[in-house]
Amino acid sequence: MPIISISSDCGANVEALAHRVAEEADYRVLDRGFLSEVAEKHGVSRARLDDVLESGPGFLGFGTRTKRRYLAMIQHAVLEELLKDRIVTLGLSAHLYVRGVSHFIRVRVLCDLEARARHLAEQEGCSIEKALRTVKLKDRRRLQWSLEFFDLDESDPALHDMLIDLREETEEQAVQRMCDALNSRSYQPITYSIKCLEDQALAARVRVALFDRFPDLTVKARGTTVFVATKAPPRHKHKKVAAIKEAAREVPGVDYVEVHLSPETFAQATANIP
């Protein structure tokens, strides 16, 4: 069955939509609660995993490397979970790192900026003007976050398969559209798209396993072969390549490892991998 990812800045309204779609389609919702399992598995703070998915000024005292390490943990765990099928993802930014998977439906839910501000003003007990400034600042930070870590503007309509504007559609209509998409022939899993998801899960598995020793790696996979791009000074390159190959071969699912020190050769080797 297809997988559906819902992203938005609309808060509680979108949570309700996700759960209604899951109930109608007999799916399950994979949301921020899943981070507790990820935190326990890796022995890290659940709060920090939440922080790294946010675009605010939190996570103070932690550099980009630590943030990327936590993101690698989340990506790996989410991709492995998506292989189990019948999932609605929400709040885990899966729409930014699941690529080239035709049975993965990216839905972007839009809502009124002033409505968001009014809701925040009620929550915080502040003026509409202050709430509106806060909402706009949050949107700018979110854009910076998605560009920094994924080189994507998540608000770009071209990134999504479906746009739902709650200013023009009722929640019932939105739920029906998403359920219709799940039943559409256009989004049914095919061998190629399933393989793409499996390859991305394996690449994420390798990256998280090697991250502490080699944080600068770019990893892609095709079947049981893993392609790694890295940098190394000339006198240490053979040692680093050997260490990467040895470590990567210990990851379940990996039979063969190619390490590329040149961006050009890596691009050629992985040209057909999403």
C-alpha positions as CSV (number, residue, x, y, z in Angstrom):
1,M,0.0,0.0,0.0
2,P,1.1,3.6,-0.5
3,I,2.6,5.7,2.3
4,I,1.5,9.2,3.0
5,S,3.4,12.0,4.6
6,I,1.6,15.1,5.9
7,S,3.5,18.3,6.5
8,S,2.3,21.7,7.6
9,D,2.6,24.6,10.1
10,C,-1.1,24.3,11.0
11,G,-0.6,22.5,14.3
12,A,-3.5,20.6,15.9
13,N,-5.7,20.8,12.8
14,V,-3.1,18.6,10.9
15,E,-2.8,16.1,13.7
16,A,-6.5,15.6,13.6
17,L,-6.4,15.2,9.8
18,A,-3.6,12.6,10.0
19,H,-5.5,10.5,12.6
20,R,-8.7,10.7,10.6
21,V,-7.0,9.5,7.4
22,A,-5.3,6.7,9.4
23,E,-8.6,5.6,10.8
24,E,-10.4,5.7,7.5
25,A,-7.7,3.8,5.7
26,D,-6.8,1.4,8.5
27,Y,-3.3,2.9,8.7
28,R,-1.2,3.9,11.7
29,V,0.2,7.3,12.5
30,L,4.0,7.7,12.9
31,D,4.5,11.0,14.7
32,R,6.8,12.6,17.2
33,G,5.9,10.0,19.8
34,F,8.1,7.6,17.8
35,L,11.1,9.6,18.9
36,S,10.9,7.9,22.3
37,E,11.8,4.6,20.7
38,V,14.6,6.2,18.7
39,A,16.0,7.9,21.8
40,E,16.0,4.6,23.8
41,K,17.6,2.7,21.0
42,H,20.5,5.1,20.7
43,G,20.8,6.2,24.3
44,V,20.1,9.8,23.7
45,S,17.7,12.4,25.0
46,R,14.2,12.4,23.5
47,A,14.1,16.1,24.0
48,R,17.1,16.6,21.9
49,L,15.6,14.6,19.0
50,D,12.6,16.9,19.2
51,D,14.8,19.9,19.2
52,V,16.7,18.9,16.1
53,L,13.4,18.7,14.1
54,E,12.5,22.2,15.2
55,S,13.6,25.4,13.5
56,G,13.8,27.6,16.6
57,P,16.9,28.8,18.5
58,G,16.9,25.8,20.8
59,F,19.6,23.1,20.9
60,L,22.1,25.6,22.3
61,G,25.6,24.4,22.8
62,F,25.3,21.8,20.1
63,G,27.0,22.2,16.7
64,T,25.9,21.2,13.2
65,R,27.7,17.9,13.5
66,T,25.6,16.9,16.5
67,K,22.4,18.0,14.9
68,R,23.3,16.0,11.7
69,R,24.1,12.9,13.9
70,Y,20.6,13.1,15.5
71,L,18.9,13.7,12.2
72,A,20.7,10.6,10.8
73,M,19.3,8.6,13.7
74,I,15.8,9.8,13.0
75,Q,16.0,9.3,9.2
76,H,17.3,5.7,9.7
77,A,14.5,4.8,12.2
78,V,11.8,6.4,10.1
79,L,12.9,4.7,6.8
80,E,13.1,1.3,8.5
81,E,9.6,1.9,9.8
82,L,8.2,2.9,6.4
83,L,9.2,-0.5,5.0
84,K,6.4,-1.9,7.2
85,D,3.8,-0.2,5.1
86,R,0.4,1.4,5.8
87,I,1.7,4.5,7.6
88,V,0.8,8.2,7.8
89,T,3.9,10.2,8.8
90,L,3.6,13.5,10.6
91,G,6.1,15.8,12.2
92,L,9.2,13.7,11.3
93,S,10.1,15.6,8.1
94,A,10.0,12.4,6.0
95,H,9.0,14.5,3.0
96,L,12.5,16.0,3.0
97,Y,14.5,12.8,2.9
98,V,12.4,10.1,1.2
99,R,13.3,10.6,-2.4
100,G,12.2,8.9,-5.7
101,V,9.7,6.6,-4.0
102,S,6.5,6.8,-6.2
103,H,4.3,5.2,-3.6
104,F,5.3,7.8,-1.0
105,I,2.7,10.6,-1.2
106,R,3.8,14.0,0.0
107,V,0.9,16.2,1.2
108,R,1.3,19.8,2.2
109,V,-1.5,21.3,4.2
110,L,-1.9,25.1,4.0
111,C,-3.8,27.3,6.4
112,D,-4.5,31.0,7.0
113,L,-1.6,32.9,8.5
114,E,-3.8,35.1,10.6
115,A,-5.7,32.1,11.9
116,R,-2.4,30.6,13.1
117,A,-1.6,33.9,14.8
118,R,-5.0,34.0,16.5
119,H,-4.6,30.5,17.8
120,L,-1.1,31.3,19.1
121,A,-2.4,34.5,20.8
122,E,-5.0,32.5,22.6
123,Q,-2.5,29.9,23.7
124,E,0.1,32.4,24.9
125,G,-2.2,35.2,26.0
126,C,-0.5,37.8,23.9
127,S,-1.6,40.3,21.2
128,I,-2.5,39.3,17.7
129,E,0.3,41.6,16.4
130,K,2.9,39.8,18.6
131,A,1.6,36.4,17.7
132,L,1.8,37.3,13.9
133,R,5.4,38.4,14.3
134,T,6.2,35.1,16.0
135,V,4.5,33.0,13.3
136,K,6.4,34.8,10.6
137,L,9.7,34.4,12.4
138,K,8.9,30.7,12.9
139,D,8.3,30.3,9.1
140,R,11.6,32.0,8.3
141,R,13.5,29.8,10.7
142,R,11.8,26.7,9.2
143,L,12.9,27.7,5.8
144,Q,16.5,28.2,7.0
145,W,16.4,24.8,8.7
146,S,15.2,22.9,5.6
147,L,17.7,24.6,3.4
148,E,20.6,24.0,5.8
149,F,20.0,20.3,6.4
150,F,18.3,19.1,3.2
151,D,19.0,21.9,0.7
152,L,15.2,22.1,0.1
153,D,12.5,24.7,0.7
154,E,9.8,22.5,2.2
155,S,7.1,25.1,1.3
156,D,7.9,24.8,-2.4
157,P,4.7,23.3,-4.0
158,A,6.9,21.4,-6.5
159,L,8.1,19.3,-3.6
160,H,4.7,17.9,-2.9
161,D,2.3,15.6,-4.7
162,M,-0.8,17.2,-3.2
163,L,-1.6,20.6,-1.7
164,I,-4.6,21.0,0.6
165,D,-5.7,24.5,1.5
166,L,-7.9,24.5,4.6
167,R,-9.0,28.0,3.7
168,E,-10.8,26.5,0.7
169,E,-11.5,22.9,1.7
170,T,-13.3,21.4,4.7
171,E,-11.5,18.8,6.8
172,E,-13.9,16.2,5.4
173,Q,-12.9,17.0,1.9
174,A,-9.2,17.0,2.8
175,V,-9.5,13.5,4.4
176,Q,-11.4,12.2,1.4
177,R,-8.8,13.5,-1.0
178,M,-6.0,11.8,0.9
179,C,-7.9,8.5,1.1
180,D,-8.7,8.7,-2.6
181,A,-5.0,9.1,-3.3
182,L,-4.2,6.0,-1.2
183,N,-6.6,4.0,-3.4
184,S,-5.4,5.6,-6.7
185,R,-3.5,3.3,-9.1
186,S,-1.0,6.1,-9.6
187,Y,0.4,5.6,-6.1
188,Q,0.3,1.9,-5.7
189,P,3.7,0.3,-4.9
190,I,5.7,-1.1,-7.8
191,T,8.9,-3.2,-7.6
192,Y,11.1,-0.2,-8.5
193,S,9.6,2.2,-5.8
194,I,9.8,-0.5,-3.1
195,K,13.4,-1.1,-4.1
196,C,14.1,2.6,-3.9
197,L,12.8,2.7,-0.3
198,E,14.8,-0.4,0.6
199,D,18.0,1.2,-0.8
200,Q,17.4,4.4,1.1
201,A,16.8,2.5,4.3
202,L,20.1,0.6,3.9
203,A,22.0,3.8,3.1
204,A,20.6,5.4,6.2
205,R,21.5,2.3,8.3
206,V,25.1,2.6,7.1
207,R,25.4,6.3,7.6
208,V,24.1,6.1,11.2
209,A,26.4,3.2,12.0
210,L,29.5,5.0,10.7
211,F,28.6,8.5,11.7
212,D,30.6,8.7,15.0
213,R,33.9,7.8,13.2
214,F,33.1,9.3,9.8
215,P,30.6,12.2,10.0
216,D,31.5,13.6,6.6
217,L,30.2,10.6,4.6
218,T,27.6,10.7,1.8
219,V,26.0,7.3,1.4
220,K,23.8,5.7,-1.3
221,A,22.9,2.1,-1.8
222,R,21.8,-0.1,-4.7
223,G,20.7,-3.6,-3.6
224,T,23.5,-4.9,-1.3
225,T,26.1,-2.5,-2.7
226,V,26.9,0.7,-0.8
227,F,28.5,3.7,-2.4
228,V,30.3,6.1,0.0
229,A,31.7,9.6,-0.8
230,T,34.3,11.1,1.5
231,K,37.4,13.3,1.7
232,A,40.8,12.4,2.9
233,P,44.3,13.9,2.6
234,P,46.5,12.0,0.1
235,R,48.8,10.4,2.7
236,H,45.8,9.0,4.7
237,K,43.4,8.1,2.0
238,H,44.2,4.4,1.7
239,K,43.9,4.0,5.5
240,K,40.6,5.8,5.6
241,V,39.1,4.0,2.6
242,A,40.0,0.6,4.2
243,A,38.5,1.6,7.5
244,I,35.3,2.7,5.9
245,K,35.0,-0.5,3.9
246,E,35.6,-2.6,7.0
247,A,33.0,-0.8,9.1
248,A,30.4,-0.7,6.4
249,R,30.6,-4.4,5.7
250,E,29.6,-5.1,9.3
251,V,26.2,-3.4,8.7
252,P,23.5,-6.0,8.1
253,G,22.4,-6.0,4.4
254,V,25.8,-4.8,3.0
255,D,27.8,-7.2,0.8
256,Y,30.0,-4.8,-1.2
257,V,31.3,-1.3,-0.5
258,E,32.7,1.3,-3.0
259,V,34.4,4.4,-1.5
260,H,34.9,7.4,-3.8
261,L,37.2,10.3,-2.9
262,S,36.2,12.2,-6.0
263,P,32.7,13.9,-6.2
264,E,32.8,13.2,-10.0
265,T,33.3,9.4,-9.7
266,F,30.7,9.2,-6.9
267,A,28.1,11.1,-9.0
268,Q,28.8,8.8,-12.0
269,A,28.5,5.6,-9.8
270,T,25.2,6.7,-8.2
271,A,23.7,8.5,-11.2
272,N,20.6,6.3,-11.2
273,I,20.1,6.2,-7.4
274,P,17.5,8.6,-6.0
